[in-house]
Amino acid sequence: MARLTAQFRVQALVRRVHAAGGSAMVLARGDETAGALLIIAGDRGTGWQCFERGLDATGHPAAIASGPADADDSALAEYWQRRRRNDPDLWVVEVDVAQAERFAAETILSG
């Protein structure tokens, strides 16, 4: 089964967030084809949380919250930069939009 590339998913996320009146910024580019995706999602400047692909309790793919919840900028930056040191193929995208968690989940689960 064909999968969407990481770069395609990131570009689609950025376009969707902008179309919804939010802002999106690629903080780090990973492997264009198969890089993992870490999304730092905020809802109009508050409630910052990191999401990535993982498995839920039933073993199905899900958007899993990771990293520090509602942390300040320096804690979030430290978290994603540490992750990048361990996985240079990781994409990191920050989105600030209403219902940010929904955008993160839809993007993470699309690939």
Backbone as JSON, one array per atom type, in Angstrom:
{
  "sequence": "MARLTAQFRVQALVRRVHAAGGSAMVLARGDETAGALLIIAGDRGTGWQCFERGLDATGHPAAIASGPADADDSALAEYWQRRRRNDPDLWVVEVDVAQAERFAAETILSG",
  "N": [[0.84, -1.18, 0.0], [0.59, 2.17, -0.86], [2.1, 4.98, 0.73], [1.7, 8.26, 2.05], [4.22, 10.72, 1.64], [6.43, 12.05, 4.16], [7.11, 14.74, 3.79], [5.01, 15.6, 2.11], [2.79, 15.28, 3.82], [3.44, 17.18, 5.79], [3.45, 19.58, 4.29], [0.75, 19.62, 3.52], [-0.48, 19.85, 6.04], [0.43, 22.41, 6.87], [-0.75, 24.04, 4.88], [-3.5, 23.51, 5.39], [-3.82, 24.48, 8.02], [-3.21, 27.21, 7.68], [-5.31, 27.87, 5.94], [-7.41, 27.65, 7.7], [-7.15, 29.88, 9.2], [-5.11, 29.91, 11.03], [-1.69, 29.68, 12.25], [1.27, 28.13, 11.03], [4.4, 26.56, 11.3], [7.35, 25.18, 10.09], [9.67, 23.82, 12.09], [11.81, 22.11, 12.03], [13.23, 20.23, 9.45], [12.83, 16.93, 8.37], [13.55, 13.62, 7.17], [12.55, 13.46, 3.84], [10.94, 11.48, 2.75], [10.29, 9.36, 4.63], [10.34, 10.37, 7.22], [9.63, 10.73, 10.71], [6.99, 12.49, 12.47], [6.61, 15.21, 14.55], [4.34, 17.15, 16.15], [3.83, 20.29, 17.43], [1.32, 21.61, 19.09], [-0.88, 24.3, 19.54], [-3.69, 26.05, 20.84], [-4.75, 28.83, 19.72], [-2.57, 30.17, 20.91], [-2.39, 29.08, 23.47], [-2.29, 26.25, 25.75], [-0.25, 24.44, 24.85], [0.92, 21.45, 23.4], [2.65, 18.45, 22.58], [2.4, 16.16, 19.87], [2.54, 12.91, 18.44], [2.85, 10.05, 16.24], [1.66, 6.99, 17.43], [0.72, 4.0, 19.21], [-2.53, 3.15, 20.34], [-4.3, 1.92, 23.28], [-5.48, -0.36, 22.26], [-3.84, -1.15, 20.3], [-3.99, 0.14, 17.87], [-3.1, 2.62, 15.39], [-2.54, 5.95, 16.57], [-2.81, 9.43, 17.5], [-0.58, 10.42, 19.76], [-0.14, 12.07, 22.81], [2.83, 13.7, 23.78], [5.9, 14.58, 25.46], [6.4, 17.72, 27.29], [3.47, 19.05, 28.77], [1.54, 21.93, 28.08], [3.74, 23.64, 28.37], [6.37, 26.11, 28.8], [8.01, 28.13, 26.25], [10.79, 27.55, 26.22], [11.01, 25.02, 27.43], [9.56, 23.43, 25.64], [11.12, 23.79, 23.33], [13.54, 22.68, 24.17], [12.73, 20.02, 24.49], [11.92, 19.2, 21.82], [14.3, 19.63, 20.44], [16.08, 17.88, 21.69], [14.88, 15.49, 20.95], [15.34, 15.63, 18.16], [18.12, 15.44, 18.08], [18.4, 12.76, 18.68], [16.97, 11.61, 16.62], [17.52, 12.46, 13.61], [15.94, 12.44, 11.34], [13.47, 13.34, 11.99], [10.61, 15.36, 11.59], [9.58, 18.55, 12.7], [6.87, 20.42, 13.53], [5.19, 23.38, 14.26], [1.98, 24.34, 15.17], [-0.6, 26.72, 15.45], [-3.73, 27.09, 16.09], [-7.32, 27.1, 16.17], [-8.75, 24.21, 17.58], [-6.43, 22.66, 17.45], [-5.42, 20.14, 18.2], [-7.02, 18.38, 16.75], [-6.21, 18.91, 14.1], [-3.58, 18.01, 14.3], [-3.94, 15.26, 14.88], [-5.35, 14.34, 12.6], [-3.41, 14.74, 10.62], [-1.23, 13.2, 11.5], [-2.32, 10.64, 11.48], [-2.81, 10.28, 8.83], [-0.76, 9.16, 7.43]],
  "CA": [[0.0, 0.0, 0.0], [1.36, 3.41, -0.96], [1.95, 5.89, 1.85], [2.05, 9.65, 1.78], [5.55, 11.06, 2.16], [6.44, 12.96, 5.3], [7.09, 16.11, 3.28], [3.66, 15.88, 1.62], [1.91, 15.45, 4.99], [3.77, 18.46, 6.43], [2.96, 20.65, 3.43], [-0.72, 19.63, 3.62], [-0.82, 20.39, 7.36], [0.67, 23.85, 6.85], [-1.81, 24.67, 4.05], [-4.79, 23.41, 6.08], [-3.82, 25.38, 9.17], [-3.31, 28.57, 7.15], [-6.66, 28.05, 5.41], [-8.32, 27.77, 8.84], [-6.87, 31.13, 9.89], [-4.07, 29.74, 12.03], [-0.32, 29.78, 11.77], [2.03, 26.89, 11.07], [5.79, 26.8, 10.97], [8.23, 24.02, 10.15], [10.82, 24.14, 12.93], [12.92, 21.25, 11.61], [12.91, 19.34, 8.33], [13.37, 15.59, 8.51], [13.63, 12.86, 5.93], [11.42, 13.84, 3.0], [10.08, 10.35, 2.43], [9.78, 8.52, 5.73], [10.62, 10.94, 8.53], [8.55, 10.8, 11.7], [6.43, 13.83, 12.58], [6.26, 15.71, 15.88], [3.57, 18.39, 15.99], [3.64, 21.09, 18.64], [0.02, 22.2, 18.8], [-1.47, 25.24, 20.48], [-5.02, 26.54, 20.46], [-4.72, 30.28, 19.81], [-1.52, 30.64, 21.81], [-2.42, 28.44, 24.79], [-2.47, 24.79, 25.8], [0.72, 23.78, 23.98], [1.13, 20.02, 23.61], [3.28, 17.74, 21.46], [1.73, 14.94, 19.42], [3.23, 12.09, 17.45], [2.18, 8.79, 15.94], [1.93, 5.89, 18.35], [-0.36, 3.02, 19.27], [-3.41, 3.3, 21.49], [-4.38, 0.74, 24.15], [-5.93, -1.52, 21.49], [-2.82, -1.45, 19.3], [-4.26, 0.86, 16.63], [-2.39, 3.9, 15.28], [-3.22, 7.08, 17.2], [-2.01, 10.6, 17.82], [-0.26, 10.28, 21.17], [0.48, 13.24, 23.44], [4.18, 13.42, 24.27], [6.62, 15.77, 25.9], [5.8, 18.52, 28.36], [2.15, 19.62, 28.47], [1.34, 23.35, 28.37], [5.03, 24.12, 28.85], [6.83, 27.37, 28.21], [8.74, 27.99, 24.98], [12.11, 26.94, 26.38], [10.84, 23.58, 27.71], [9.17, 22.79, 24.38], [12.28, 23.8, 22.44], [14.49, 21.69, 24.69], [12.19, 18.69, 24.21], [12.0, 18.79, 20.41], [15.7, 19.61, 20.01], [16.63, 16.63, 22.18], [14.34, 14.45, 20.06], [16.05, 15.74, 16.87], [19.48, 14.9, 18.23], [18.28, 11.3, 18.65], [16.35, 11.2, 15.36], [17.67, 13.58, 12.68], [14.92, 12.35, 10.29], [12.23, 13.84, 12.57], [10.05, 16.67, 11.23], [8.96, 19.24, 13.83], [6.0, 21.48, 13.02], [4.39, 24.07, 15.27], [0.72, 24.89, 14.66], [-1.38, 27.5, 16.4], [-5.02, 27.19, 15.4], [-8.43, 26.51, 16.92], [-8.84, 22.75, 17.43], [-5.1, 22.23, 17.0], [-5.25, 18.69, 18.39], [-7.69, 17.71, 15.62], [-5.31, 19.02, 12.94], [-2.43, 17.13, 14.55], [-4.37, 13.87, 14.77], [-5.66, 14.03, 11.19], [-2.17, 14.69, 9.86], [-0.44, 12.06, 11.98], [-2.96, 9.38, 11.1], [-2.94, 10.19, 7.37], [0.37, 8.48, 6.84]],
  "C": [[0.89, 1.25, 0.0], [1.06, 4.31, 0.24], [2.31, 7.3, 1.41], [3.44, 9.92, 2.35], [5.42, 12.02, 3.33], [6.35, 14.41, 4.82], [5.69, 16.49, 2.78], [2.71, 16.13, 2.79], [2.17, 16.79, 5.68], [3.24, 19.62, 5.6], [1.43, 20.76, 3.5], [-1.16, 20.21, 4.96], [-0.67, 21.9, 7.37], [-0.41, 24.57, 6.04], [-3.15, 24.64, 4.76], [-4.89, 24.37, 7.25], [-3.95, 26.83, 8.71], [-4.72, 28.85, 6.62], [-7.7, 28.21, 6.53], [-8.06, 29.03, 9.67], [-5.82, 31.04, 10.97], [-2.69, 29.97, 11.45], [0.37, 28.43, 11.94], [3.44, 27.19, 10.61], [6.58, 25.5, 11.11], [9.47, 24.44, 10.93], [12.04, 23.32, 12.56], [12.43, 20.32, 10.51], [13.59, 18.0, 8.56], [13.51, 14.93, 7.15], [12.37, 13.12, 5.11], [10.44, 12.7, 2.76], [9.46, 9.71, 3.66], [10.06, 9.09, 7.11], [9.39, 10.92, 9.42], [8.14, 12.27, 11.85], [6.06, 14.13, 14.02], [5.57, 17.05, 15.67], [3.41, 19.04, 17.35], [2.39, 21.93, 18.37], [-0.45, 23.11, 19.93], [-2.8, 25.73, 19.94], [-5.06, 28.03, 20.75], [-3.77, 30.76, 20.91], [-1.5, 30.02, 23.2], [-2.49, 26.93, 24.65], [-1.5, 24.01, 24.94], [0.94, 22.33, 24.39], [1.78, 19.42, 22.37], [2.49, 16.48, 21.15], [2.6, 14.23, 18.4], [2.47, 10.78, 17.28], [2.63, 7.72, 16.93], [0.78, 4.91, 18.27], [-1.21, 3.27, 20.51], [-3.46, 1.99, 22.27], [-4.81, -0.52, 23.4], [-4.93, -1.9, 20.39], [-3.04, -0.78, 17.95], [-3.47, 2.17, 16.59], [-3.22, 5.04, 15.87], [-2.25, 8.25, 17.33], [-1.82, 10.59, 19.33], [0.37, 11.57, 21.68], [1.84, 12.83, 23.99], [4.81, 14.71, 24.76], [5.89, 16.53, 26.98], [4.47, 19.13, 27.91], [2.09, 21.07, 28.93], [2.6, 23.98, 28.97], [5.37, 25.46, 28.22], [7.68, 27.08, 26.97], [10.06, 27.26, 25.15], [12.0, 25.44, 26.67], [10.44, 22.83, 26.45], [10.35, 22.71, 23.43], [13.31, 22.78, 22.88], [14.02, 20.27, 24.35], [12.38, 18.32, 22.74], [13.44, 18.78, 19.91], [16.41, 18.34, 20.5], [16.16, 15.46, 21.31], [15.06, 14.46, 18.72], [17.47, 15.22, 16.96], [19.47, 13.37, 18.15], [17.7, 10.78, 17.34], [16.42, 12.36, 14.36], [16.67, 13.54, 11.52], [13.58, 12.92, 10.73], [11.87, 15.22, 12.04], [9.43, 17.25, 12.5], [8.18, 20.42, 13.26], [5.2, 22.06, 14.18], [3.14, 24.64, 14.6], [0.0, 25.6, 15.79], [-2.7, 27.82, 15.71], [-6.1, 26.63, 16.33], [-8.52, 25.03, 16.59], [-7.53, 22.17, 16.91], [-4.9, 20.73, 17.13], [-5.9, 17.9, 17.25], [-6.8, 17.75, 14.38], [-4.13, 18.07, 13.09], [-2.82, 15.67, 14.32], [-4.65, 13.49, 13.31], [-4.4, 13.89, 10.36], [-1.35, 13.46, 10.23], [-1.02, 10.76, 11.47], [-3.11, 9.22, 9.59], [-1.83, 9.39, 6.73], [0.55, 7.14, 7.38]]
}
